[in-house]
Amino acid sequence: GASMSAATESPAARHDFAAISLIGFVHGVSHFFHLLLPPLFPWLMADFGLSFTGIGATMTAFFVVSAIGQALAGFAVDRFGAARVLAAGIACFIAAALLLSVADGYAALIVVAALAGLGNSVFHPADFTVLNRHVSQARLGHAFSMHGLSGNLGWALAPVFMTGIAAGAGWRSAALAAAGLAAL
């Protein structure tokens, strides 16, 4: 017979679907925020008089903070719980995007990058904890596949979203829209 969708199956299947969907969305947002700044480089470089080296250093700040933070985030997940740590990561993303919308110079861009990197650092330890604890063993392979796919979709969406809004309404509006996406 025809298979039913996860949403119409057993309560366990619906629970799995909800967990996979939620973690998929937040993982997509995490990867989206890897590319918060790069699509805006042409505007930021022009407005703040930055070289390629200077603007590239913002991404160095993002990934250094993210790498160090990710090494520590597993301990935070164990101590405070995955939900709280994910919420803190999202809060960092919202703060980074809001700060970007009012940035007045290079120092602010470095702080934006560091905040976004700190927010990004929590996702893999927290995501995998939630998936392992809240998805049935039979659907874990699907859950991990959707996790990976959603991250790639976040990477794909960010340049289109950010440049589309920046071209039409300015880079500060794009930053505000990114804050709204994270707030979802």
C-alpha positions, 0 to 999 in steps of 0.5 A: 500500500501507499506509505503515509507521511511522517506527519500522519503516522504514529506519535513516535514518527510525528515526534521524529519528524518534528525533531528532525525539522526543527534541528534541520531549520536551525542547522540551516540558519547556522550555515546561513550565518557562516555567510552573513558577511561575505555577500556584503563584502562589496558594500562593506568594503566601499562604506568602510574603506576596507581592503580585501585583507581587512574584510577577509580578517572578519572571516578569520575572526568568525572561524577562529572563535567558532573553532575554539567555541565548538571545542568548548560547546560540548561541555556546555551542552552536557552542563546546561542542556542542548536547548539552552545552548542552541538558544544561546547560539541563536541569540548570538546570531540575532545580536550579530545581525542587529549589530551589523545593521548599525555598524559604524566601522571595522571594529564593529565588523570584527565584533559582528564576526566574533559574535556570529562565530560564537553562535555558530560554535554550538550547533554541531554539539547541540544538534547531534545531542538533540537528534540522538536523544529525540529521534528513534534509532530507525530514523537516525540515518535520515535525521543526519542526512537532513541535518547535512542537507539543511546546512548546505541549503543555508549556505545556498540561501545566504548569498541570494538572500543577503545580496538580493536585499542589499541590492534593493534596500541596502546592506543594513536592511539585509542585516536586519532581515538576517536577524529576523531569520534567526529569530524565527 
